[in-house]
Amino acid sequence: MAAKKKRAARKTKAESFSRWDSAEYLRSEEDMAAYFDAAVAEAGDDPAYMLSVLNVIARARGMMKLASQAGLTRAGLYKALAPDAKPSIQTVSKIARALGFRLTLKRAA
């Protein structure tokens, strides 16, 4: 009887999973560049998606360090890269430059 209770207890025990975070897997500049290139190829014309990609790369690099390099406060950087944020093109350009990227526009085909 005790064995059945133990098995039942194991079956009903909730499993916990950690939240997936891509930033944990971007360990080198090459990893970050490859992630960025893949994102541009996937959905380069979706501004919200690209901000999300910059957020992941920024977290992988280190938000405090990046904020300093971009000339922003840490809180300002988090706010600019938050979901549903609408940062200015100037802010996005500062962040991109600090990450080693350059914003470019090209004529749509």
Short mmCIF file of the C-alpha atoms (twelve columns), coordinates in Angstrom:
data_MODEL
# 
_entry.id   MODEL 
# 
loop_
_atom_site.group_PDB 
_atom_site.id 
_atom_site.type_symbol 
_atom_site.label_atom_id 
_atom_site.label_alt_id 
_atom_site.label_comp_id 
_atom_site.label_asym_id 
_atom_site.label_seq_id 
_atom_site.Cartn_x 
_atom_site.Cartn_y 
_atom_site.Cartn_z 
_atom_site.pdbx_PDB_model_num 
ATOM 1   C CA . MET A 1   0.000  0.000  0.000   1 
ATOM 2   C CA . ALA A 2   2.818  2.420  0.886   1 
ATOM 3   C CA . ALA A 3   4.517  1.737  -2.458  1 
ATOM 4   C CA . LYS A 4   1.325  2.715  -4.337  1 
ATOM 5   C CA . LYS A 5   1.143  6.004  -2.429  1 
ATOM 6   C CA . LYS A 6   4.777  6.789  -3.267  1 
ATOM 7   C CA . ARG A 7   4.185  6.104  -6.970  1 
ATOM 8   C CA . ALA A 8   1.044  8.219  -6.918  1 
ATOM 9   C CA . ALA A 9   2.918  11.017 -5.212  1 
ATOM 10  C CA . ARG A 10  5.634  10.906 -7.877  1 
ATOM 11  C CA . LYS A 11  3.096  11.015 -10.690 1 
ATOM 12  C CA . THR A 12  1.265  14.026 -9.319  1 
ATOM 13  C CA . LYS A 13  4.367  16.004 -8.433  1 
ATOM 14  C CA . ALA A 14  4.535  19.004 -10.733 1 
ATOM 15  C CA . GLU A 15  7.598  19.268 -12.907 1 
ATOM 16  C CA . SER A 16  9.311  22.599 -13.133 1 
ATOM 17  C CA . PHE A 17  11.215 23.865 -16.109 1 
ATOM 18  C CA . SER A 18  13.442 26.881 -16.384 1 
ATOM 19  C CA . ARG A 19  12.513 29.549 -18.886 1 
ATOM 20  C CA . TRP A 20  14.458 29.342 -22.159 1 
ATOM 21  C CA . ASP A 21  16.805 32.298 -22.627 1 
ATOM 22  C CA . SER A 22  18.721 32.561 -25.889 1 
ATOM 23  C CA . ALA A 23  21.136 35.029 -24.296 1 
ATOM 24  C CA . GLU A 24  22.648 32.208 -22.238 1 
ATOM 25  C CA . TYR A 25  23.863 30.529 -25.436 1 
ATOM 26  C CA . LEU A 26  25.479 33.572 -27.057 1 
ATOM 27  C CA . ARG A 27  28.956 33.275 -25.602 1 
ATOM 28  C CA . SER A 28  31.136 34.940 -28.237 1 
ATOM 29  C CA . GLU A 29  30.988 37.849 -30.643 1 
ATOM 30  C CA . GLU A 30  30.716 35.306 -33.461 1 
ATOM 31  C CA . ASP A 31  27.688 33.702 -31.783 1 
ATOM 32  C CA . MET A 32  26.024 37.112 -31.450 1 
ATOM 33  C CA . ALA A 33  26.751 38.054 -35.064 1 
ATOM 34  C CA . ALA A 34  25.411 34.720 -36.341 1 
ATOM 35  C CA . TYR A 35  22.273 35.105 -34.201 1 
ATOM 36  C CA . PHE A 36  21.747 38.619 -35.560 1 
ATOM 37  C CA . ASP A 37  22.282 37.536 -39.181 1 
ATOM 38  C CA . ALA A 38  19.818 34.665 -38.784 1 
ATOM 39  C CA . ALA A 39  17.253 37.021 -37.252 1 
ATOM 40  C CA . VAL A 40  17.602 39.516 -40.090 1 
ATOM 41  C CA . ALA A 41  17.148 36.722 -42.605 1 
ATOM 42  C CA . GLU A 42  14.079 35.471 -40.713 1 
ATOM 43  C CA . ALA A 43  12.218 38.725 -40.080 1 
ATOM 44  C CA . GLY A 44  14.415 41.720 -40.793 1 
ATOM 45  C CA . ASP A 45  11.477 43.994 -41.574 1 
ATOM 46  C CA . ASP A 46  9.671  43.456 -38.259 1 
ATOM 47  C CA . PRO A 47  10.830 46.229 -35.886 1 
ATOM 48  C CA . ALA A 48  9.426  44.582 -32.738 1 
ATOM 49  C CA . TYR A 49  11.209 41.323 -33.553 1 
ATOM 50  C CA . MET A 50  14.481 43.114 -34.236 1 
ATOM 51  C CA . LEU A 51  14.235 44.985 -30.920 1 
ATOM 52  C CA . SER A 52  13.739 41.621 -29.245 1 
ATOM 53  C CA . VAL A 53  16.860 40.318 -30.985 1 
ATOM 54  C CA . LEU A 54  18.844 43.369 -29.841 1 
ATOM 55  C CA . ASN A 55  17.527 42.736 -26.318 1 
ATOM 56  C CA . VAL A 56  18.812 39.153 -26.354 1 
ATOM 57  C CA . ILE A 57  22.222 40.221 -27.649 1 
ATOM 58  C CA . ALA A 58  22.381 43.082 -25.129 1 
ATOM 59  C CA . ARG A 59  21.666 40.688 -22.253 1 
ATOM 60  C CA . ALA A 60  24.303 38.283 -23.548 1 
ATOM 61  C CA . ARG A 61  26.839 41.103 -23.730 1 
ATOM 62  C CA . GLY A 62  25.908 42.637 -20.385 1 
ATOM 63  C CA . MET A 63  23.331 45.397 -19.974 1 
ATOM 64  C CA . MET A 64  25.422 47.625 -17.691 1 
ATOM 65  C CA . LYS A 65  28.439 47.580 -19.971 1 
ATOM 66  C CA . LEU A 66  26.312 48.121 -23.079 1 
ATOM 67  C CA . ALA A 67  24.364 50.982 -21.505 1 
ATOM 68  C CA . SER A 68  27.625 52.746 -20.753 1 
ATOM 69  C CA . GLN A 69  28.934 52.179 -24.289 1 
ATOM 70  C CA . ALA A 70  25.676 53.440 -25.807 1 
ATOM 71  C CA . GLY A 71  25.557 56.504 -23.590 1 
ATOM 72  C CA . LEU A 72  22.342 55.395 -21.888 1 
ATOM 73  C CA . THR A 73  21.403 54.562 -18.344 1 
ATOM 74  C CA . ARG A 74  20.867 50.898 -17.511 1 
ATOM 75  C CA . ALA A 75  17.178 51.616 -16.857 1 
ATOM 76  C CA . GLY A 76  16.937 53.536 -20.130 1 
ATOM 77  C CA . LEU A 77  18.417 50.601 -22.025 1 
ATOM 78  C CA . TYR A 78  15.974 48.152 -20.430 1 
ATOM 79  C CA . LYS A 79  13.101 50.509 -21.247 1 
ATOM 80  C CA . ALA A 80  14.212 50.955 -24.869 1 
ATOM 81  C CA . LEU A 81  14.465 47.191 -25.428 1 
ATOM 82  C CA . ALA A 82  11.346 46.193 -23.507 1 
ATOM 83  C CA . PRO A 83  8.484  44.417 -25.306 1 
ATOM 84  C CA . ASP A 84  6.095  46.968 -26.814 1 
ATOM 85  C CA . ALA A 85  8.743  49.719 -26.531 1 
ATOM 86  C CA . LYS A 86  8.913  52.305 -29.263 1 
ATOM 87  C CA . PRO A 87  12.435 53.735 -28.957 1 
ATOM 88  C CA . SER A 88  13.585 56.559 -31.194 1 
ATOM 89  C CA . ILE A 89  15.735 55.774 -34.206 1 
ATOM 90  C CA . GLN A 90  18.537 57.651 -32.428 1 
ATOM 91  C CA . THR A 91  18.327 55.302 -29.426 1 
ATOM 92  C CA . VAL A 92  18.242 52.204 -31.618 1 
ATOM 93  C CA . SER A 93  21.221 53.519 -33.560 1 
ATOM 94  C CA . LYS A 94  23.206 54.079 -30.328 1 
ATOM 95  C CA . ILE A 95  22.408 50.568 -29.130 1 
ATOM 96  C CA . ALA A 96  23.252 49.003 -32.493 1 
ATOM 97  C CA . ARG A 97  26.539 50.907 -32.699 1 
ATOM 98  C CA . ALA A 98  27.496 49.841 -29.160 1 
ATOM 99  C CA . LEU A 99  26.783 46.229 -30.153 1 
ATOM 100 C CA . GLY A 100 29.002 46.557 -33.224 1 
ATOM 101 C CA . PHE A 101 26.178 46.810 -35.758 1 
ATOM 102 C CA . ARG A 102 25.240 49.614 -38.129 1 
ATOM 103 C CA . LEU A 103 21.745 50.593 -39.129 1 
ATOM 104 C CA . THR A 104 21.305 50.844 -42.876 1 
ATOM 105 C CA . LEU A 105 18.356 51.467 -45.090 1 
ATOM 106 C CA . LYS A 106 17.980 50.060 -48.526 1 
ATOM 107 C CA . ARG A 107 15.363 50.372 -51.152 1 
ATOM 108 C CA . ALA A 108 12.686 47.689 -51.030 1 
ATOM 109 C CA . ALA A 109 12.575 45.506 -54.104 1 
# 
